[in-house]
Amino acid sequence: SVGDKLTFHAKITESDDNPDVGEASTYHTVTEEDMQNGFTVTIDLYVRENGGKNRGKSAYFIVTYSFTP
């Protein structure tokens, strides 16, 4: 409904013995235009390497949620 505040959360976990984890959240308040046209919410998410030769380096992901009426 118009005025609803939606919370979005994304979590990416690497699959290995010492998994790296990245999490990010954002929110969006639904407008009348959103109800008519749909909307997209984008989250920038970084996963930082926690060990090995690449320790401290990050992988960057863009997570996109798309809604259509």
The first five atom37 places (N, CA, C, CB, O) and aatype in JSON, in Angstrom:
{
  "aatype": [15, 19, 7, 3, 11, 10, 16, 13, 8, 0, 11, 9, 16, 6, 15, 3, 3, 2, 14, 3, 19, 7, 6, 0, 15, 16, 18, 8, 16, 19, 16, 6, 6, 3, 12, 5, 2, 7, 13, 16, 19, 16, 9, 3, 10, 18, 19, 1, 6, 2, 7, 7, 11, 2, 1, 7, 11, 15, 0, 18, 13, 9, 19, 16, 18, 15, 13, 16, 14],
  "atom_mask": [
    [1, 1, 1, 1, 1],
    [1, 1, 1, 1, 1],
    [1, 1, 1, 0, 1],
    [1, 1, 1, 1, 1],
    [1, 1, 1, 1, 1],
    [1, 1, 1, 1, 1],
    [1, 1, 1, 1, 1],
    [1, 1, 1, 1, 1],
    [1, 1, 1, 1, 1],
    [1, 1, 1, 1, 1],
    [1, 1, 1, 1, 1],
    [1, 1, 1, 1, 1],
    [1, 1, 1, 1, 1],
    [1, 1, 1, 1, 1],
    [1, 1, 1, 1, 1],
    [1, 1, 1, 1, 1],
    [1, 1, 1, 1, 1],
    [1, 1, 1, 1, 1],
    [1, 1, 1, 1, 1],
    [1, 1, 1, 1, 1],
    [1, 1, 1, 1, 1],
    [1, 1, 1, 0, 1],
    [1, 1, 1, 1, 1],
    [1, 1, 1, 1, 1],
    [1, 1, 1, 1, 1],
    [1, 1, 1, 1, 1],
    [1, 1, 1, 1, 1],
    [1, 1, 1, 1, 1],
    [1, 1, 1, 1, 1],
    [1, 1, 1, 1, 1],
    [1, 1, 1, 1, 1],
    [1, 1, 1, 1, 1],
    [1, 1, 1, 1, 1],
    [1, 1, 1, 1, 1],
    [1, 1, 1, 1, 1],
    [1, 1, 1, 1, 1],
    [1, 1, 1, 1, 1],
    [1, 1, 1, 0, 1],
    [1, 1, 1, 1, 1],
    [1, 1, 1, 1, 1],
    [1, 1, 1, 1, 1],
    [1, 1, 1, 1, 1],
    [1, 1, 1, 1, 1],
    [1, 1, 1, 1, 1],
    [1, 1, 1, 1, 1],
    [1, 1, 1, 1, 1],
    [1, 1, 1, 1, 1],
    [1, 1, 1, 1, 1],
    [1, 1, 1, 1, 1],
    [1, 1, 1, 1, 1],
    [1, 1, 1, 0, 1],
    [1, 1, 1, 0, 1],
    [1, 1, 1, 1, 1],
    [1, 1, 1, 1, 1],
    [1, 1, 1, 1, 1],
    [1, 1, 1, 0, 1],
    [1, 1, 1, 1, 1],
    [1, 1, 1, 1, 1],
    [1, 1, 1, 1, 1],
    [1, 1, 1, 1, 1],
    [1, 1, 1, 1, 1],
    [1, 1, 1, 1, 1],
    [1, 1, 1, 1, 1],
    [1, 1, 1, 1, 1],
    [1, 1, 1, 1, 1],
    [1, 1, 1, 1, 1],
    [1, 1, 1, 1, 1],
    [1, 1, 1, 1, 1],
    [1, 1, 1, 1, 1]
  ],
  "atom_positions": [
    [[0.83, -1.2, 0.0], [0.0, 0.0, 0.0], [0.88, 1.26, 0.0], [-0.95, 0.0, 1.22], [2.02, 1.23, 0.46]],
    [[0.33, 2.33, -0.51], [1.05, 3.6, -0.52], [1.4, 3.97, 0.92], [0.2, 4.72, -1.19], [0.57, 3.88, 1.82]],
    [[2.63, 4.39, 1.12], [3.11, 4.78, 2.44], [3.78, 3.66, 3.22], [0.0, 0.0, 0.0], [4.43, 3.92, 4.23]],
    [[3.63, 2.41, 2.77], [4.3, 1.3, 3.45], [5.81, 1.45, 3.32], [3.84, -0.06, 2.88], [6.31, 1.8, 2.25]],
    [[6.53, 1.18, 4.4], [7.99, 1.2, 4.38], [8.47, -0.25, 4.29], [8.57, 1.92, 5.66], [8.25, -1.05, 5.2]],
    [[9.13, -0.57, 3.17], [9.64, -1.91, 2.92], [11.12, -1.97, 3.23], [9.37, -2.34, 1.47], [11.88, -1.09, 2.82]],
    [[11.55, -2.98, 3.95], [12.95, -3.17, 4.27], [13.51, -4.29, 3.41], [13.15, -3.47, 5.78], [12.89, -5.35, 3.28]],
    [[14.68, -4.07, 2.83], [15.34, -5.04, 1.97], [16.68, -5.4, 2.6], [15.52, -4.49, 0.52], [17.41, -4.53, 3.08]],
    [[17.01, -6.69, 2.58], [18.25, -7.16, 3.17], [18.85, -8.2, 2.23], [18.03, -7.74, 4.6], [18.14, -9.06, 1.71]],
    [[20.14, -8.14, 2.03], [20.84, -9.12, 1.2], [22.04, -9.64, 1.98], [21.29, -8.5, -0.16], [22.72, -8.88, 2.68]],
    [[22.3, -10.92, 1.84], [23.45, -11.55, 2.52], [24.07, -12.53, 1.54], [23.01, -12.27, 3.86], [23.38, -13.37, 0.96]],
    [[25.38, -12.42, 1.35], [26.12, -13.35, 0.5], [27.19, -14.02, 1.35], [26.76, -12.61, -0.74], [27.96, -13.35, 2.04]],
    [[27.21, -15.35, 1.3], [28.17, -16.14, 2.08], [28.98, -17.01, 1.14], [27.44, -17.0, 3.15], [28.42, -17.76, 0.33]],
    [[30.29, -16.91, 1.24], [31.18, -17.75, 0.44], [31.12, -19.18, 0.96], [32.64, -17.2, 0.48], [30.94, -19.42, 2.16]],
    [[31.27, -20.12, 0.06], [31.21, -21.53, 0.44], [32.62, -22.1, 0.54], [30.37, -22.33, -0.59], [33.16, -22.6, -0.45]],
    [[33.21, -22.03, 1.73], [34.49, -22.67, 2.0], [34.62, -22.91, 3.51], [35.69, -21.8, 1.46], [33.67, -22.68, 4.25]],
    [[35.81, -23.38, 3.96], [35.99, -23.71, 5.38], [35.93, -22.49, 6.3], [37.31, -24.39, 5.57], [35.57, -22.62, 7.47]],
    [[36.27, -21.32, 5.78], [36.25, -20.08, 6.55], [35.49, -19.04, 5.73], [37.72, -19.58, 6.9], [36.1, -18.13, 5.16]],
    [[34.16, -19.17, 5.66], [33.38, -18.35, 4.72], [33.42, -16.86, 4.99], [31.96, -18.8, 4.73], [33.33, -16.41, 6.14]],
    [[33.57, -16.1, 3.91], [33.45, -14.65, 3.96], [31.96, -14.34, 3.86], [34.27, -13.94, 2.8], [31.22, -15.02, 3.16]],
    [[31.52, -13.29, 4.56], [30.11, -12.93, 4.57], [29.99, -11.43, 4.33], [29.42, -13.35, 5.9], [30.72, -10.63, 4.92]],
    [[29.05, -11.06, 3.47], [28.73, -9.65, 3.26], [27.23, -9.46, 3.44], [0.0, 0.0, 0.0], [26.44, -10.28, 2.96]],
    [[26.84, -8.39, 4.11], [25.43, -8.08, 4.32], [25.2, -6.6, 4.12], [24.96, -8.52, 5.74], [26.07, -5.77, 4.41]],
    [[24.01, -6.27, 3.62], [23.63, -4.87, 3.45], [22.11, -4.78, 3.48], [24.22, -4.28, 2.12], [21.41, -5.73, 3.12]],
    [[21.61, -3.63, 3.9], [20.17, -3.4, 3.98], [19.83, -2.0, 3.5], [19.65, -3.62, 5.41], [20.68, -1.1, 3.51]],
    [[18.59, -1.83, 3.09], [18.07, -0.52, 2.74], [16.55, -0.57, 2.88], [18.49, -0.1, 1.29], [15.99, -1.63, 3.16]],
    [[15.91, 0.55, 2.69], [14.45, 0.56, 2.75], [13.89, 1.43, 1.64], [13.96, 1.06, 4.12], [14.6, 2.21, 1.01]],
    [[12.59, 1.28, 1.41], [11.89, 2.06, 0.39], [10.48, 2.3, 0.87], [11.89, 1.33, -1.01], [9.82, 1.38, 1.35]],
    [[10.01, 3.53, 0.76], [8.63, 3.86, 1.1], [7.83, 3.91, -0.19], [8.54, 5.21, 1.87], [8.15, 4.66, -1.11]],
    [[6.77, 3.11, -0.25], [5.96, 2.96, -1.46], [5.17, 4.24, -1.75], [5.0, 1.76, -1.32], [4.53, 4.81, -0.86]],
    [[5.23, 4.67, -3.01], [4.49, 5.86, -3.45], [3.35, 5.46, -4.39], [5.45, 6.87, -4.16], [3.27, 4.31, -4.83]],
    [[2.49, 6.39, -4.68], [1.4, 6.16, -5.63], [1.98, 5.78, -7.0], [0.5, 7.41, -5.75], [1.46, 4.89, -7.67]],
    [[3.04, 6.47, -7.4], [3.7, 6.17, -8.68], [4.24, 4.74, -8.71], [4.85, 7.18, -8.94], [4.14, 4.06, -9.73]],
    [[4.8, 4.29, -7.59], [5.29, 2.91, -7.5], [4.16, 1.92, -7.76], [5.91, 2.64, -6.12], [4.35, 0.91, -8.43]],
    [[2.98, 2.21, -7.22], [1.84, 1.31, -7.38], [1.4, 1.24, -8.84], [0.68, 1.77, -6.49], [0.91, 0.21, -9.3]],
    [[1.57, 2.34, -9.57], [1.15, 2.4, -10.97], [2.22, 1.85, -11.92], [0.81, 3.82, -11.35], [1.91, 1.16, -12.89]],
    [[3.48, 2.17, -11.63], [4.57, 1.89, -12.57], [5.55, 0.81, -12.12], [5.32, 3.13, -12.84], [6.36, 0.34, -12.92]],
    [[5.48, 0.41, -10.87], [6.48, -0.49, -10.33], [7.7, 0.29, -9.87], [0.0, 0.0, 0.0], [7.77, 1.51, -10.05]],
    [[8.66, -0.42, -9.3], [9.88, 0.25, -8.83], [11.0, -0.76, -8.67], [9.63, 1.0, -7.5], [10.76, -1.97, -8.65]],
    [[12.21, -0.25, -8.55], [13.4, -1.06, -8.37], [14.19, -0.53, -7.18], [14.28, -1.06, -9.66], [14.33, 0.68, -7.0]],
    [[14.69, -1.45, -6.37], [15.55, -1.09, -5.23], [16.88, -1.8, -5.44], [14.89, -1.49, -3.85], [16.91, -3.0, -5.72]],
    [[17.98, -1.06, -5.31], [19.31, -1.62, -5.52], [20.13, -1.5, -4.25], [20.02, -0.91, -6.69], [20.12, -0.46, -3.58]],
    [[20.84, -2.57, -3.91], [21.73, -2.59, -2.74], [23.15, -2.86, -3.22], [21.27, -3.67, -1.68], [23.38, -3.81, -3.97]],
    [[24.1, -2.04, -2.79], [25.52, -2.31, -3.02], [26.03, -3.16, -1.86], [26.35, -0.96, -3.15], [25.85, -2.8, -0.7]],
    [[26.65, -4.29, -2.18], [27.08, -5.23, -1.15], [28.53, -5.62, -1.39], [26.17, -6.48, -1.12], [28.92, -5.95, -2.51]],
    [[29.32, -5.58, -0.33], [30.73, -5.95, -0.4], [30.98, -7.16, 0.49], [31.63, -4.76, 0.01], [30.46, -7.24, 1.6]],
    [[31.77, -8.1, -0.02], [32.2, -9.25, 0.76], [33.71, -9.17, 0.86], [31.72, -10.62, 0.11], [34.42, -9.21, -0.15]],
    [[34.22, -9.06, 2.1], [35.66, -8.91, 2.33], [36.28, -10.28, 2.62], [35.94, -7.93, 3.51], [35.79, -11.04, 3.45]],
    [[37.38, -10.57, 1.89], [38.11, -11.82, 2.08], [38.74, -11.82, 3.48], [39.21, -12.01, 0.98], [39.42, -10.87, 3.86]],
    [[38.5, -12.9, 4.24], [38.97, -12.94, 5.63], [40.23, -13.77, 5.84], [37.89, -13.46, 6.51], [40.67, -13.92, 6.98]],
    [[40.82, -14.3, 4.79], [42.03, -15.08, 4.96], [42.7, -15.38, 3.64], [0.0, 0.0, 0.0], [42.17, -15.07, 2.57]],
    [[43.86, -15.98, 3.73], [44.59, -16.39, 2.53], [45.3, -15.24, 1.85], [0.0, 0.0, 0.0], [45.4, -14.14, 2.39]],
    [[45.79, -15.51, 0.64], [46.58, -14.51, -0.08], [45.78, -13.27, -0.48], [47.17, -15.14, -1.32], [46.37, -12.23, -0.74]],
    [[44.45, -13.36, -0.53], [43.62, -12.21, -0.89], [42.97, -11.54, 0.32], [42.54, -12.64, -1.85], [42.05, -10.74, 0.17]],
    [[43.46, -11.86, 1.51], [42.9, -11.3, 2.74], [42.81, -9.77, 2.65], [43.75, -11.71, 3.96], [43.76, -9.1, 2.25]],
    [[41.64, -9.25, 3.02], [41.42, -7.81, 3.02], [40.85, -7.27, 1.73], [0.0, 0.0, 0.0], [40.33, -6.15, 1.7]],
    [[40.93, -8.04, 0.65], [40.34, -7.6, -0.62], [38.84, -7.85, -0.58], [40.99, -8.33, -1.83], [38.36, -8.68, 0.18]],
    [[38.11, -7.11, -1.41], [36.65, -7.22, -1.4], [36.11, -7.59, -2.78], [36.03, -5.92, -0.93], [36.68, -7.24, -3.81]],
    [[35.0, -8.3, -2.75], [34.21, -8.54, -3.96], [32.98, -7.64, -3.85], [33.81, -10.07, -4.11], [32.4, -7.5, -2.78]],
    [[32.59, -7.05, -4.96], [31.47, -6.1, -4.99], [30.31, -6.71, -5.76], [31.9, -4.75, -5.64], [30.49, -7.21, -6.86]],
    [[29.12, -6.65, -5.16], [27.9, -7.17, -5.79], [26.85, -6.08, -5.8], [27.38, -8.43, -5.04], [26.79, -5.24, -4.9]],
    [[26.02, -6.09, -6.83], [24.85, -5.22, -6.9], [23.63, -6.13, -6.85], [24.86, -4.31, -8.21], [23.43, -6.96, -7.74]],
    [[22.83, -5.97, -5.81], [21.62, -6.78, -5.65], [20.44, -5.9, -6.0], [21.48, -7.36, -4.19], [20.28, -4.81, -5.44]],
    [[19.6, -6.36, -6.93], [18.48, -5.56, -7.42], [17.16, -6.29, -7.19], [18.65, -5.25, -8.92], [17.01, -7.46, -7.55]],
    [[16.22, -5.6, -6.58], [14.86, -6.08, -6.39], [13.96, -5.26, -7.32], [14.4, -5.97, -4.87], [13.96, -4.03, -7.26]],
    [[13.19, -5.94, -8.19], [12.3, -5.24, -9.11], [10.87, -5.66, -8.85], [12.69, -5.52, -10.58], [10.57, -6.84, -8.7]],
    [[9.98, -4.67, -8.8], [8.57, -4.9, -8.55], [7.75, -4.31, -9.7], [8.15, -4.29, -7.2], [7.98, -3.18, -10.13]],
    [[6.8, -5.08, -10.19], [5.92, -4.61, -11.26], [4.47, -4.65, -10.76], [6.1, -5.48, -12.55], [4.11, -5.51, -9.96]],
    [[3.66, -3.72, -11.24], [2.27, -3.69, -10.78], [1.45, -4.84, -11.34], [1.63, -2.37, -11.17], [0.26, -4.95, -11.05]]
  ]
}
